[in-house]
Amino acid sequence: MKRLYLLIGTCIVLLLSLIFSKISSAQVTNPIPEKIGKSQLSVGIQEVVQIPQSGTGRSKERVARLNLLASANDGSGRLFVNDMRGKLYVINNNKASVYMDLKRLVCSGFSYDTSQQGFAYFAFHPGFKRNGIFYTVHSEEKNNSVPDFPVTKKIIDSTGNIVESSHHDVILEWKTTNPAANTFSGTFREIMRIEQPYPDHNVGQLGFNPNAQLGDIDYGMLYIATADGGSDGFPVSDTDPLDNGQDLSTPLGKILRIDPLGRNSANSKYGIPKDNPFAQDDNPKTLGEIWAYGLRNPHRFSWDRSGEGKMLIVDIGQALIEEINLGIKGANYGWGNREGTWVIDEKNENVLFPLPKDDSKYGYTYPVAQYDHDQPASWKGFYGVAIAGGYVYRGKAIPELVGQYIFADFGNDGRFFHVPVNELVNGKQAKIKELRLFDGKKESTFLEIVGSKRSDVRFGVDEQGEIYVTSKSDGKVRKIVRSPEYSKPDKKSAILYGS
């Protein structure tokens, strides 16, 4: 009998060795060998306004931490930009003034403990011109407040100990008494409070579909990007440690879609649209607010304002892949079982494997463009590669740029990229090219322009479809303008377009 057990044990060891040997040999060490090449297409970068300093300490720590620039789409031509330390600014005729001090108005508990917390995003209701309504999301200390979505799983820190949750992310609805005024005066109400397990990977962008018209089913529906809740410790070892991406009972790792003026939610402060993919789900734990899921950190999304009106969602990768995804109702983007078009090891963020032959049965939706972390030649560390979502250019000032999706990397490399929106098609991988930048008449890099080792770039767009650039590194608002190259008679923009 002992010999039988020994034989069985030996067989098991040999089988496991064979399995792990095959896994090791199948591991993908260089997921995207092809490097991103420079495009013939170029743009200029023009300074618009400096937002006042708001921090303390060294000079670089005092600059305003700008996170989003947007218009109210009310015909005024005004731009708005938020400082994560708590203020919303309005820009008129290239001059900035405080529109609203959110930190002061919400008073108790405003939290700015990490670079990912604070006053994060804002969005104007499409009817703002007549109703004066807009929305914000910010982080707060818990202060005994009861979240609408509490964390129900054990939260483990980097030493293996069970710890308390980090903070709350709070979505507010604001109503101004005069939508045309350049200083806020009015009221606000809380519509949603989400408990965050860890300090990072919080609620991302808020937004309305700009293509939806009054009477359309999507008009006035608020989209909310939520990250997977983050992790404790650095670097991270476990992939999606609380398994939130695939869990339909939590709002984390999702794109939510709500009717902010409705009242059929569990807290009776907003509505759950009946056409949401899980609104009629039989499982009582499934959240009807979920519009799409399986995302790690979808901090930015936008819609093409022309063509097919595609929704584009960027998802910041963990150790290896940065993604651009088409926004699709009910889609499962795979996190934390997939990163890009690869299988990711649940217990080792640095390990990828090829997709299995039967992958289609899992029903994942994959990126339509992606790049990996070995792209920047100067990049030498873990932290420094993260995709910064942008917009499809639909302005009139730069004909060469029309139809190009413009985005960047906001880490240490700071490069700008572009890809034709018509090439962003499910089942294919669009070719990304590096967009060349000019500071005046000199070709430059964004890092050289901001004078920093980290770009921290963010994009915004005005009512005319012109694209703007902000940076947390210097607190300045800049505009993408036509490249000086196109004023030369020997340059043919028709050849450069889409290159």
Secondary structure, DSSP 4 states (H G I P E B T S, - for coil): -HHHHHHHHHHHHHHHHHHHHHHHHH-BS-S--SPPPEEEEEEEEEEEEEPPP---SSHHHHS--EEEEEE--SSS--EEEEETTTEEEEEETTEEEEEEEHHHHH-TTB--SSTT-SEEEEEE-TTHHHH-EEEEEEEE--TTPPPSB---S-EE-TTS-EE---EEEEEEEEEES-TT-SS--EEEEEEEEEEESSSSS-EEEEEE-TTPPTTSTTTTPEEEEE-----SSSS--SSSTT--TT-TTSSTTEEEEEBTT---STTSSSB--TTSTTTT-S-TTS-TTEEEE--S---EEEE-SSTT--EEEEE--SSSEEEEEE--TT-B--TTTEETTEEEETTEEEEEEPPPTTGGGG-----SEEEETT-STT--SSTT--EEEEEE---SS-GGGTTEEEEEE-SSS--EEEEEGGG--TTS-PPPEEEEEEETTEEE-HHHHHTSS---EEEEE-TTS-EEEEETTT-EEEEEEE-GGGGSTT--HHHHTT-
